[in-house]
């Protein structure tokens, strides 16, 4: 099975190399790994202890960030090395100020794993959520390097829990501890004999709370709103935009709309402008107050603003719930506003929990959004109850970071 696993990874790497000339993200993935081990050998210092955090992408980075920052605060003399699998994480966070080193993760082969760990010699390794790279896990185990997973999430349809999943289950046993988000994950691990696990919750609750506390107003939002409430579409895709276009056609006199597309390429921005051509659209990159006074739709064509923009909204609709993968609904909820999202949320338990709390709402068609917002606009008490439920949902989920830090400190995994 080791051979098959390595073969599949090598095949995946080859496919990306073939796609690189034609696909920008594949090109970043491939080019970012060229000579990466030699670069590390030239740069990484071995005279100071080092902690290694690995993330799939930007979302997992935000999930692990509270733990990283707390560890760095407690152990300021230790080096922090960060790796990413995806360009969408690396390209945005490659200059993260708290890290000593930020790299793409070399492809998970036995040779790469050995060389990587020979170079960086971490005293503690932290993987986030789903990042099961088995050759790295095997090498950490062989070298007695503590490896923990944080905000881990398991589902019964994963290969670990299939009758044929024995090899995968053996790999899971190589980790020292799993901090899981849900009781169901803890039960699944226990069912296959993995007991080095505990329920911590989701560190994203801590992270979004920090963001809310530190968030400053986004300049120009009030100039655009001009006293009207804002509908905020975060990380939106075409299905959300289609619903919003129909909703806005009937609500443009009462509301203004802010669209934050997941993809801000010029082609996508033009597509959005075409969809909302019945209204005056304005790109944030060319914002002027005189133009904003006439605009109905503001398109955010830059990155890094979304988690502050939500503070200006009356409602938020978060993208990905129609198939691409639901984006972070917690970022919106922490500002105490009702949050809408598409119906495909099976892999995102927080969506169901937030809906049950009264702060989240699933929508499938424009009429769903229409009826709920009309109802709450006609009954301010109902709106306030939904908004309060969102805020309380975030407050009740906090605390995962401290549980993980307590374990690391008490276990001596990051010695002073």
C-alpha positions in Angstrom: 0.0 0.0 0.0 3.0 2.3 0.6 3.9 1.8 -3.1 0.4 2.6 -4.3 0.1 5.7 -2.1 3.5 7.0 -3.5 2.5 6.1 -7.0 -0.8 8.1 -6.7 1.0 11.1 -5.3 3.7 11.0 -8.1 0.9 10.7 -10.7 -0.8 13.7 -9.2 2.4 15.7 -9.3 3.0 14.7 -12.9 -0.5 15.8 -13.9 0.1 19.2 -12.3 3.4 19.6 -14.2 1.6 18.8 -17.4 -1.2 21.3 -16.6 1.2 24.1 -15.4 1.7 25.8 -18.8 -2.1 26.2 -19.1 -3.3 26.7 -15.6 -2.0 29.5 -13.3 -2.6 27.7 -10.0 -0.9 24.5 -11.2 2.0 26.6 -12.4 2.3 28.2 -9.0 2.1 24.8 -7.3 4.9 23.4 -9.5 7.2 26.4 -9.7 6.9 27.0 -6.0 8.4 23.5 -5.3 11.3 23.8 -7.7 14.5 23.5 -5.6 12.6 23.9 -2.4 14.7 21.5 -0.4 17.9 23.1 -1.4 16.4 26.5 -0.5 15.5 25.2 2.9 19.0 23.8 3.4 20.4 27.2 2.7 18.0 29.1 4.9 16.9 27.1 7.9 19.0 27.5 11.0 19.5 24.5 13.2 21.0 26.4 16.2 17.6 27.3 17.6 14.6 25.0 18.3 11.9 25.0 15.7 8.2 24.3 15.6 6.6 23.2 12.3 3.0 24.0 11.3 1.5 22.7 8.1 -1.7 23.9 6.4 -3.6 22.9 3.3 -4.5 26.4 2.4 -5.6 29.8 3.7 -8.7 28.5 5.6 -6.6 26.0 7.6 -4.0 28.7 8.2 -6.7 30.8 9.9 -7.8 27.7 11.8 -4.3 27.1 13.2 -3.3 30.7 13.6 -4.5 31.2 17.2 -2.5 28.2 18.3 0.6 29.4 16.4 0.4 32.9 17.8 -0.1 31.7 21.4 2.8 29.3 21.1 5.0 32.1 19.7 4.0 34.4 22.5 4.9 31.7 25.1 8.1 30.7 23.4 9.4 33.8 21.5 12.9 32.3 21.0 11.7 29.3 19.1 11.7 29.4 15.3 8.4 29.0 13.5 8.3 27.1 10.1 5.1 27.1 8.1 4.3 25.0 5.0 1.3 25.1 2.6 0.0 22.5 0.2 -1.9 25.0 -1.9 -0.9 28.2 -3.7 -4.0 30.0 -2.4 -2.5 29.7 1.1 1.2 30.2 0.3 0.8 33.1 -2.0 -1.3 35.1 0.5 0.7 34.2 3.6 4.3 33.8 2.3 5.3 37.0 4.1 3.5 36.2 7.4 5.5 38.3 9.9 5.4 35.9 12.8 7.0 33.0 10.8 10.7 32.6 10.4 10.2 30.4 7.3 7.3 29.9 4.9 7.5 27.2 2.2 5.4 25.0 0.0 5.3 21.5 1.3 7.6 19.2 -0.8 5.6 16.3 -2.4 5.1 13.6 0.2 7.6 11.0 -0.9 9.8 8.9 1.5 12.9 10.7 0.3 11.4 14.2 0.5 10.1 13.5 4.0 13.6 12.3 5.2 15.4 15.3 3.7 12.8 17.8 4.9 13.1 16.6 8.5 16.9 16.3 8.3 17.0 20.0 7.4 14.4 21.5 9.8 14.7 19.1 12.8 11.5 20.3 14.4 10.8 19.6 18.1 7.1 19.7 17.5 4.9 19.2 14.4 1.3 20.5 14.1 -0.9 19.5 11.2 -4.4 21.1 10.8 -7.6 19.4 10.0 -7.3 17.0 7.1 -3.6 17.1 6.2 -2.7 13.4 6.4 0.7 13.1 4.7 1.7 9.6 5.6 5.4 9.6 4.7 5.9 12.7 6.8 3.9 11.1 9.6 6.0 7.9 9.3 9.3 9.9 9.5 8.1 11.9 12.5 7.2 8.7 14.3 10.5 7.0 13.5 12.4 10.1 14.8 10.2 10.4 18.0 9.1 13.9 16.9 5.8 14.8 18.5 3.1 15.2 15.9 -0.4 16.5 16.8 -3.4 17.3 14.7 -5.6 20.3 15.7 -9.2 21.0 14.6 -9.3 17.5 13.1 -12.6 16.3 11.6 -13.5 12.8 10.7 -16.5 11.4 8.9 -17.7 7.8 8.7 -17.4 7.8 4.9 -13.7 8.4 5.0 -11.3 5.5 4.0 -10.0 5.2 7.6 -13.4 3.6 8.5 -13.9 1.3 5.6 -13.4 -2.4 5.8 -10.4 -2.1 3.4 -8.9 0.8 5.3 -6.4 -1.1 7.5 -3.3 0.6 6.1 -4.8 4.0 6.5 -5.8 3.2 10.1 -2.2 2.2 10.9 -1.0 5.5 9.6 -3.4 7.4 11.9 -1.9 5.6 14.9 1.4 7.3 14.2 0.2 10.7 15.5 0.7 11.5 19.1 -2.6 13.3 19.6 -5.7 14.4 17.8 -7.7 17.4 18.9 -11.0 17.0 17.2 -13.9 19.4 16.6 -16.8 17.1 17.3 -17.8 14.3 19.7 -18.7 12.3 16.6 -15.0 12.4 15.4 -13.9 11.2 18.8 -16.3 8.3 18.6 -15.1 7.4 15.1 -11.5 7.3 16.2 -12.3 5.2 19.2 -14.1 2.7 17.0 -10.9 1.9 15.2 -8.8 1.8 18.4 -7.3 5.3 18.3 -7.6 6.8 21.8 -4.9 9.4 21.8 -7.6 12.0 21.1 -9.6 14.6 22.9 -12.5 17.0 22.2 -11.2 20.5 21.9 -13.7 22.2 19.5 -12.9 24.3 16.5 -10.1 26.9 16.8 -11.8 29.0 14.2 -14.2 30.2 16.9 -11.3 31.7 18.7 -9.8 33.2 15.5 -13.0 34.9 14.4 -13.5 36.3 17.9 -10.1 37.8 17.7 -10.8 39.3 14.3 -14.1 40.8 15.6 -12.3 42.4 18.5 -9.5 43.9 16.3 -11.5 44.7 13.2 -11.5 48.3 12.2 -14.1 49.8 9.9 -13.4 49.5 6.2 -12.8 53.0 4.7 -15.4 54.1 2.3 -18.2 51.7 3.4 -20.3 54.4 4.9 -19.8 56.6 1.9 -21.1 53.8 -0.3 -24.0 52.8 2.0 -25.2 56.4 2.4 -27.5 55.3 5.2 -28.9 52.2 3.6 -28.4 48.7 5.0 -25.9 46.5 3.3 -26.3 42.9 2.0 -22.8 41.4 2.0 -21.9 38.5 -0.2 -18.7 36.9 1.1 -16.6 34.5 -1.1 -19.5 34.3 -3.5 -19.8 32.1 -6.6 -22.2 32.3 -9.6 -25.1 30.5 -7.8 -25.1 33.0 -4.9 -24.8 35.9 -7.4 -27.8 34.5 -9.4 -29.9 34.5 -6.2 -28.8 37.9 -5.2 -29.5 39.4 -8.6 -33.1 38.3 -8.3 -33.3 39.4 -4.7 -31.7 42.8 -5.4 -34.0 43.5 -8.3 -36.8 43.8 -5.8 -34.8 45.3 -2.9 -32.4 47.8 -4.6 -34.4 50.8 -3.4 -34.0 49.7 0.3 -30.6 48.1 0.2 -27.1 48.4 -1.2 -25.2 45.3 -2.2 -21.5 44.4 -1.6 -20.1 41.5 -3.5 -16.8 39.9 -2.5 -16.2 37.2 -5.1 -14.0 34.2 -4.3 -12.3 34.6 -7.6 -11.3 38.2 -8.3 -9.8 37.6 -11.8 -10.7 40.2 -14.4 -12.9 37.7 -16.2 -15.0 37.0 -13.1 -15.4 40.6 -12.3 -16.7 41.3 -15.8 -19.1 38.4 -15.4 -20.4 39.9 -12.2 -20.8 43.3 -13.8 -22.7 41.8 -16.6 -25.0 39.9 -14.2 -25.8 43.1 -12.4 -25.9 45.4 -15.4 -29.3 46.6 -14.5 -27.7 48.5 -11.6 -24.8 50.9 -11.3 -21.8 48.8 -10.3 -18.6 50.2 -8.9 -15.2 48.4 -8.4 -13.6 49.0 -5.0 -10.2 49.5 -6.7 -11.5 52.7 -8.4 -13.7 53.9 -5.5 -14.6 57.6 -5.5 -17.3 59.2 -3.4 -19.0 60.8 -6.3 -19.2 57.4 -8.1 -20.3 55.7 -4.9 -23.2 58.1 -4.4 -24.7 56.8 -7.7 -23.7 53.1 -7.3 -26.0 50.3 -6.1 -23.5 47.4 -6.2 -19.9 47.5 -4.9 -17.6 44.8 -6.1 -14.6 44.1 -3.9 -11.8 43.3 -6.4 -9.0 42.9 -3.9 -8.2 40.4 -1.2 -7.9 40.5 2.6 -10.9 42.7 3.5 -13.7 40.3 3.9 -13.4 39.6 7.6 -13.7 43.3 8.3 -16.4 44.0 5.8 -18.9 41.9 7.6 -19.1 44.4 10.4 -20.8 46.8 8.1 -23.6 44.4 7.0 -27.2 43.9 8.1 -27.2 40.5 6.4 -24.5 38.2 4.9 -24.7 35.5 2.4 -21.6 33.2 2.3 -20.6 31.4 -0.8 -19.8 27.8 -1.6 -22.9 26.1 -0.3 -24.1 25.1 -3.8 -21.2 22.7 -4.5 -17.8 24.3 -4.4 -17.4 24.0 -0.6 -19.0 26.3 2.0 -16.7 29.1 3.0 -16.3 30.5 6.5 -19.7 31.4 7.9 -18.2 32.0 11.4 -16.4 35.1 10.1 -19.8 36.7 9.4 -21.6 35.3 12.5 -19.1 36.8 14.9 -20.3 40.3 14.0 -23.8 39.3 15.2 -25.7 39.3 11.9 -28.0 36.7 10.3 -26.1 34.5 7.8 -27.4 32.8 4.7 -25.8 30.0 2.7 -26.6 27.3 0.2 -28.0 23.8 1.1 -24.9 21.6 0.5 -23.4 21.7 3.9 -23.0 18.0 4.8 -19.2 18.4 5.4 -19.7 21.6 7.4 -21.4 20.7 10.7 -21.2 24.3 11.9 -23.8 25.2 9.3 -26.4 22.9 10.7 -25.5 23.9 14.3 -25.8 27.6 13.4 -29.1 27.0 11.7 -30.4 25.2 14.8 -29.2 28.1 17.0 -31.4 30.5 15.0 -28.6 32.6 13.4 -28.0 30.7 10.2 -30.4 30.1 7.3 -30.0 27.7 4.3 -31.4 29.0 1.0 -31.9 27.2 -2.3 -33.6 29.8 -4.5 -34.1 33.6 -4.4 -37.6 33.3 -2.9 -36.0 31.7 0.2 -33.8 34.7 0.7 -36.7 37.0 -0.1 -39.2 35.6 2.4 -36.7 35.4 5.3 -35.3 39.0 4.9 -38.8 40.4 4.3 -40.0 38.7 7.5 -37.1 40.0 9.6 -37.3 43.5 8.0 -41.0 43.7 9.0 -40.2 42.4 12.6 -37.2 44.0 14.1 -37.5 41.7 17.2 -37.1 38.7 14.9 -34.1 40.2 13.3 -32.5 41.0 16.7 -33.1 37.5 17.9 -31.4 36.0 14.8 -28.5 38.4 15.1 -28.1 37.6 18.8 -28.2 33.9 18.0 -25.3 34.3 15.6 -23.2 36.1 18.2 -24.0 33.7 20.9 -23.2 30.7 18.7 -19.6 32.1 18.3 -19.2 32.8 22.0 -20.3 29.3 23.0 -17.7 27.7 20.6 -14.7 29.5 22.0 -11.9 27.8 24.0 -10.3 25.3 21.7 -7.0 27.1 21.5 -6.4 27.2 25.2 -7.2 23.4 25.5 -4.5 22.7 22.9 -2.0 25.0 24.4 -2.6 23.5 27.9 -1.9 20.0 26.5 1.3 21.2 24.7 2.6 23.0 27.8 1.8 20.3 30.3 3.2 17.5 28.0 6.4 19.4 27.6 6.1 19.2 23.8 7.5 22.7 23.4 10.0 22.9 26.1 11.3 26.4 27.1 
